[in-house]
Amino acid sequence: MSEKKPTALLVHGAFADGGSWAGVIAELENRGITAIAVPNDLTGAAADGRKVAALAREIDGPVVLVGHSYGGAVITSAANDADNVTALVYVTAFALDEGEGLLELLGRFPANELGTSLAPHQFGDDTYLSIVEDKFPEIFAADVPAGQSRVMARSQRPIAAAAFEEKSGAASWKRLPSYYLVATADNAIPVEAQRAMAERAGSKTTEVDASHAVAVSQPLAVAEFVASAVEAGAAR
């Protein structure tokens, strides 16, 4: 048996922030599981992954990395630089193979409105992207109360456009246990893409009838799934 129960490090994705994990953290804490929301710079999976790995290495004990959306690409990268990572949990997230990019993977599936609903922002020499406010609820948070989704739209963090083109490093899900939560009403990452990535990774999979913002709309379901990965790690 492990001496310590794994800590869950929660990595948000594009168009979100660490507050999106608030309900999940509360539910995990109720189960005696330490959960920490990691700030994600949204600059590219390699650079963002190095920062997540550094935070994971600071933890005395095993770590389960949990990624939402683009955060999945980040945890896949981070696990290659932190020896105490025991499992990966993808929450309607990108589980990329080595040499694969976000846009490349999405291009294999029917297009949705996400690609035509992005607004560019120029920060120096770098272009960042956010979802236009009037499209945000439909694409990202269709099952979140209207008032809350408006707040989410106005507090979203844009992602570097270059992050969509960046190629993934080694696929850590090939050597670590992985878990995948499919959100079947997701209008950001096609459900077919989610299922394909989960199957390819050999992930333990669950499906939830929820939007892309499943961690906000159904934190209990997400927390239960993350807890299953944490408890399995504690038993190994």
C-alpha positions as CSV (number, residue, x, y, z in Angstrom):
1,M,0.0,0.0,0.0
2,S,1.2,3.6,-0.7
3,E,2.1,5.5,2.5
4,K,0.4,8.6,1.3
5,K,-2.8,9.1,-0.7
6,P,-2.0,10.8,-4.1
7,T,-2.6,14.5,-4.3
8,A,-4.7,15.6,-7.3
9,L,-3.2,18.5,-9.3
10,L,-6.0,20.0,-11.5
11,V,-5.0,21.8,-14.7
12,H,-7.5,24.0,-16.4
13,G,-7.6,24.5,-20.2
14,A,-8.1,27.3,-22.6
15,F,-10.9,29.9,-22.1
16,A,-11.0,29.1,-18.3
17,D,-9.1,29.6,-15.1
18,G,-8.4,27.7,-11.9
19,G,-11.7,28.8,-10.4
20,S,-13.4,26.3,-12.8
21,W,-12.3,23.5,-10.4
22,A,-13.8,25.1,-7.3
23,G,-16.7,22.6,-7.0
24,V,-14.5,19.6,-7.8
25,I,-11.9,20.7,-5.1
26,A,-14.7,20.9,-2.5
27,E,-16.0,17.5,-3.3
28,L,-12.5,15.9,-3.3
29,E,-11.7,17.5,0.1
30,N,-14.9,16.0,1.4
31,R,-13.4,12.6,0.5
32,G,-10.1,13.4,2.2
33,I,-8.3,14.0,-1.0
34,T,-6.0,17.0,-1.3
35,A,-6.7,18.8,-4.6
36,I,-4.8,21.8,-5.9
37,A,-5.8,23.9,-9.0
38,V,-2.7,24.8,-11.0
39,P,-2.4,28.1,-12.8
40,N,-1.9,27.4,-16.5
41,D,-0.2,30.0,-18.6
42,L,-1.8,28.7,-21.9
43,T,1.3,29.3,-23.9
44,G,2.0,25.8,-25.2
45,A,2.0,22.3,-23.7
46,A,5.7,21.9,-23.5
47,A,6.3,25.2,-21.5
48,D,3.1,24.9,-19.5
49,G,3.9,21.2,-18.8
50,R,7.3,22.1,-17.3
51,K,5.7,24.4,-14.8
52,V,3.1,21.8,-13.8
53,A,5.9,19.2,-13.5
54,A,7.9,21.5,-11.2
55,L,4.8,21.9,-9.0
56,A,4.3,18.2,-8.9
57,R,7.9,17.5,-7.9
58,E,7.4,19.9,-4.9
59,I,4.8,17.5,-3.5
60,D,6.0,14.9,-1.0
61,G,4.2,11.9,-2.3
62,P,2.4,10.6,-5.3
63,V,0.4,12.9,-7.7
64,V,-2.5,12.3,-10.0
65,L,-2.6,14.9,-12.8
66,V,-6.0,16.0,-14.0
67,G,-6.4,18.0,-17.2
68,H,-9.4,19.7,-18.7
69,S,-9.5,20.4,-22.4
70,Y,-6.1,21.8,-23.5
71,G,-5.0,20.9,-20.0
72,G,-4.9,17.3,-21.2
73,A,-2.0,18.2,-23.5
74,V,-0.3,19.9,-20.6
75,I,-0.5,16.9,-18.2
76,T,0.7,14.5,-20.9
77,S,3.8,16.6,-21.2
78,A,4.2,17.3,-17.4
79,A,4.2,13.6,-16.5
80,N,7.4,13.1,-18.5
81,D,9.2,15.4,-16.1
82,A,7.8,14.3,-12.7
83,D,8.6,10.9,-11.4
84,N,5.9,11.0,-8.7
85,V,3.0,11.1,-11.2
86,T,1.1,7.9,-10.8
87,A,-1.9,8.5,-13.2
88,L,-3.5,10.8,-15.7
89,V,-7.1,11.9,-15.7
90,Y,-8.5,13.5,-18.9
91,V,-11.7,15.5,-18.4
92,T,-13.0,16.0,-21.9
93,A,-9.4,16.7,-22.7
94,F,-6.7,16.3,-25.4
95,A,-4.8,13.0,-24.9
96,L,-2.3,13.6,-27.8
97,D,0.1,11.1,-29.2
98,E,3.8,12.0,-29.8
99,G,4.1,14.4,-32.7
100,E,0.4,15.2,-32.8
101,G,-1.1,18.7,-32.5
102,L,-4.4,20.0,-31.3
103,L,-5.6,21.3,-34.7
104,E,-4.3,18.2,-36.4
105,L,-6.4,16.0,-34.2
106,L,-9.5,18.1,-34.4
107,G,-9.2,18.2,-38.2
108,R,-9.9,14.5,-38.3
109,F,-13.5,15.0,-37.0
110,P,-16.5,17.1,-38.1
111,A,-15.9,20.8,-37.5
112,N,-18.0,22.6,-34.9
113,E,-18.5,26.4,-34.3
114,L,-15.5,26.7,-32.0
115,G,-13.1,27.5,-34.8
116,T,-15.3,30.3,-36.2
117,S,-16.1,31.8,-32.8
118,L,-12.6,32.9,-31.7
119,A,-11.4,36.5,-31.3
120,P,-7.7,37.3,-31.7
121,H,-5.8,39.5,-29.3
122,Q,-2.3,40.8,-30.0
123,F,0.0,40.8,-27.0
124,G,3.3,42.1,-28.3
125,D,4.5,39.7,-31.0
126,D,2.1,36.9,-29.8
127,T,-1.5,36.3,-30.8
128,Y,-3.9,34.9,-28.2
129,L,-7.4,33.7,-28.8
130,S,-10.6,33.8,-26.7
131,I,-14.2,32.8,-27.4
132,V,-16.5,35.7,-28.3
133,E,-18.8,36.4,-25.5
134,D,-22.1,35.8,-27.2
135,K,-20.9,32.3,-28.4
136,F,-19.3,31.3,-25.1
137,P,-22.4,29.7,-23.4
138,E,-23.4,27.6,-26.4
139,I,-19.8,26.3,-27.1
140,F,-18.3,26.1,-23.7
141,A,-21.0,26.1,-21.0
142,A,-24.4,25.2,-22.4
143,D,-25.6,23.5,-19.1
144,V,-24.3,26.3,-16.8
145,P,-26.8,28.9,-15.5
146,A,-26.9,31.9,-17.8
147,G,-25.6,34.4,-15.2
148,Q,-22.7,32.1,-14.3
149,S,-21.8,31.4,-18.0
150,R,-21.6,35.2,-18.6
151,V,-19.2,35.6,-15.7
152,M,-17.1,32.7,-17.1
153,A,-17.1,34.3,-20.6
154,R,-15.9,37.6,-19.2
155,S,-13.2,36.0,-17.0
156,Q,-11.9,33.5,-19.5
157,R,-8.2,33.4,-20.1
158,P,-7.1,33.4,-23.8
159,I,-4.7,30.9,-25.2
160,A,-1.7,31.4,-27.4
161,A,-2.6,30.7,-31.0
162,A,0.7,28.9,-31.4
163,A,-0.4,26.3,-28.8
164,F,-2.9,24.8,-31.3
165,E,0.0,24.1,-33.8
166,E,2.6,22.8,-31.3
167,K,3.4,19.1,-31.6
168,S,3.2,16.9,-28.5
169,G,6.1,15.3,-26.9
170,A,6.2,11.7,-25.6
171,A,2.7,10.3,-24.8
172,S,3.0,9.6,-21.1
173,W,-0.4,7.8,-21.2
174,K,1.4,4.9,-22.9
175,R,3.2,4.1,-19.6
176,L,0.9,5.4,-16.9
177,P,-2.7,4.4,-16.0
178,S,-5.1,6.8,-17.6
179,Y,-8.8,7.8,-17.1
180,Y,-11.0,9.7,-19.5
181,L,-14.3,11.5,-18.7
182,V,-16.3,12.0,-21.9
183,A,-18.7,14.9,-21.9
184,T,-21.4,13.8,-24.4
185,A,-23.0,17.3,-24.9
186,D,-19.6,19.0,-25.5
187,N,-19.7,21.6,-28.3
188,A,-15.9,22.4,-28.1
189,I,-14.2,19.0,-28.4
190,P,-16.4,16.6,-30.5
191,V,-17.5,13.6,-28.6
192,E,-16.2,11.3,-31.3
193,A,-12.7,12.8,-30.8
194,Q,-13.0,12.2,-27.0
195,R,-14.0,8.6,-27.4
196,A,-11.3,8.0,-30.0
197,M,-8.6,9.5,-27.7
198,A,-9.8,7.5,-24.7
199,E,-9.9,4.2,-26.7
200,R,-6.4,4.8,-28.1
201,A,-5.0,5.5,-24.7
202,G,-6.7,2.4,-23.2
203,S,-8.2,4.7,-20.6
204,K,-10.8,3.7,-18.0
205,T,-13.7,5.7,-19.3
206,T,-16.9,7.2,-18.1
207,E,-19.5,9.3,-20.0
208,V,-21.4,12.2,-18.5
209,D,-24.2,14.1,-20.2
210,A,-22.6,17.5,-19.9
211,S,-21.1,20.5,-21.7
212,H,-17.5,21.2,-22.1
213,A,-17.7,22.9,-18.7
214,V,-18.5,19.7,-17.0
215,A,-16.3,20.5,-14.0
216,V,-18.5,23.5,-13.3
217,S,-21.9,22.0,-14.1
218,Q,-21.4,18.6,-12.6
219,P,-18.5,18.8,-10.1
220,L,-19.7,15.8,-8.1
221,A,-19.5,13.5,-11.2
222,V,-16.0,14.8,-12.0
223,A,-14.8,14.5,-8.4
224,E,-16.0,10.9,-8.1
225,F,-14.1,10.0,-11.3
226,V,-11.0,11.8,-10.1
227,A,-11.3,10.1,-6.7
228,S,-11.4,6.7,-8.4
229,A,-8.0,7.4,-9.9
230,V,-6.6,8.7,-6.6
231,E,-7.9,5.7,-4.7
232,A,-6.5,3.3,-7.3
233,G,-3.1,5.0,-6.9
234,A,-3.3,4.7,-3.2
235,A,-3.9,0.9,-3.5
236,R,-1.0,0.3,-5.8
